[in-house]
Structures are given as structure tokens and as C-alpha cells.
Amino acid sequence: METGQKAPAFTLKNQDNKPVKLSDYQGQWVVLYFYPKDDTPGCTTEACEFTEGISAFRKLDAVVLGCSPDDAETHQQFIRKHQLNITLLCDPDHKVMEKYGAWGEKNMYGKKSIGVIRSTVIIDPAGKVAHHWAKVSAAGHADKVREKLQELRAKQ
């Protein structure tokens, strides 16, 4: 992901099994974050922090979209259990994750595997990559994203 490049288009189902297209949000800021699995410790922390800050993101004219390989039913359970207030997207074949560099080899505690690379992209209202975090830690990340979004909006 290069800053300034056009963000790869996508259409994915959300937690309600309804299609969501990146183009649905043209003219708005989009925070697209990729995470490995619903209801795991780090992913729960990240989703809850984005939910806690959702009003601040909305004031910045931004939508928050979480994306994982999980299905709609799993997303619904995750949302209910933690009262999440964000849209979760299903990418079971990880095609969108691959386009965004969020699928590949990772090293966890010395063990290499292929899977979701926790990462985030901010997409500007024109559909271009405004900022990309290639690897993130879950705790505190939502605040960093909000701060970066404020900074990017101030430059417009």
C-alpha cells in the first residue's frame, strides 16, 4: 500500500450478509482495519476501542470497517457479545486482504504461519490511500488512527 495510490475496490458482505462496497463511501473517510479473528483477546480490544471512539470518528466524517475471514453469523455474535457499533466485513477467501497487504507470512513467538496481518488503512474521500499501518498492536491503535485522521483532515 502506497500513500496516494487508489485504494483497491472491493465488495464484501457485512455482518447482516448485505454487500458493502468501498464506493458506497465515496466522499467520506474510511478506516479499514484488518484483524485475524472475532472474539479473540487482541481483536476484541481493538474492536471495543474503535466502538468506544465511534462518535469521534463520525465527527471526522469517517466510517470504521473491520475485516476478518469470519462469517456473518460469527460477526453478529461478536457484535452482540461486546455491544460493538462498527461494521464488520467478511473476507473468507482473503482476496481483499491480499489486495491490501493484510494476508501473508507472519511470525508469532518464533513460529511462522500464513494468515491475517493486523493492519489498518485510512482511505480519503477521493478513494485514495491516505495512510497505511502495515502492522499494528491492538491496544491503543484506535486512538492513533483517530489522531492521524484528524491530522490528515487538517491538511485538506
N, C-alpha and C positions, 0 to 999 in steps of 0.2 A: 504494500500500500504506500503510494507516494502522495504526499500532500499536494493538492491542486488537481490530481487526476480525477476523472469522472468515477464516481462510486459505482461498482458493478450492480446492475439492475437485478432485482430478484422478485419472485412471488413465492411466499411461503404461507402455510396455514398457521393460524394463531390458536390460542387455547380453546376457542369456540369452533374450531375447524373451518373458519372463514378465511378466504385468501387475503393476504396483506401484500401489497406491492410497495416497493420503495417509492415509486412515482406517486402513490397516494399522498405522500408527504411533501411534494414539491412546494417550495415556498416556505418551508418550515425547517428548523434544525432537527436533525435526527441523531440520537445517541443510540448506536447499535453495539450492544455488548454480547460477547460470546462466552458461554460458560459450559462446563462439562456435564453436569447432571443435576436435575431437580432434587431438592431436599437433602443435599449433602452439606456439610458444615460451611465450607467456603462459599458455595453457591447461594446458600441461604443468607449468609451475612451480606453478600453483595446485593441480592435481590431486595432484602429488607432495607438496606441503606438507600438504594435507589427509590424505594417506595416512600421512605421517611422524607426524602428530599423532593418528592414529585411536584409539590406546589412551586418550589423554587425553579425547577426545570420548566414548568408550564409558564411561569412568569418570563422566562427567557425564550418563549415560543419554541420550546423543544419537546419532542416526544421521545420516550425511552422505550426501546425494544430490546428484550433479552432473547437470545437464540441459543438453543441446545439441540442435541439429537432426540430429545424426549418427544413423546406423542402428546396429543391434545389432552387426553384423559389424565396423564401424569402432570401436565401443566396445571390443569384445573385443580387437582388435589393439592399441589404445591401452593397455588394461589389461595385456596380456601384455608389451608393449614396456617399460613403465615399472613393472611389478610393483605396480600400483595396488590398493588394498584398500578401495575405496569403490564404492558402487552408482552406475552411470551410467544415466540415463534418456534415452529417445529422444522428441523432440518435433519431428518433421519438418515438421509443418504449423504449428508455433509457436503453437498455440492456448493451451497452458498458459503459455508465456512472455508472451503478450499479457495474460492474466489477472493476471500478477504484475508487469506493467510492465517486462518484460525483453526486449521486442521493440519496436523503433521507430527513429526517426531518431537517428543518431549522427554525430559529427563527428570524423574521424580525419585529422590533419595537414591540416586545412582542407578536406577533401573530405567532403561529406555523403553518407550512404547509409542504407539501411534494413537492420536486422539485429539480432543479439543484443546486448543491452546487458549487459555483465558486471555482475552484481548478486547479492545474497545476502539471503535471508530466514531468520530464526530463527522457528520455529513452536513454541509452547509445548505442553505435554501435553494441553491442552484444545482444541487446534486453532486457536489464535488467533495472529496475528502479534505476536511479542514484540519484534522488531527488524528493520529493513529498511535495507540499504545499497543505494541506488538506482544508484550507480556505484562500482566498486571497481578498484583496481590489483591485479594478480595477486600480485606478490611480497609476502610478509608478511601477506597477508589472512587465511590460516587461523589464524594466531596471534591476530589481532584478533577473529576470530569466537569462538575458544575463550575469550578473556578476557571478551568480552561475555556469553557463555553462563554463565561462572562467576558474573559479576555478577548476571545475571538469576535464576539458581538461588538465589543468596544472599538475594534479596529475597522468595522464595516463603515 
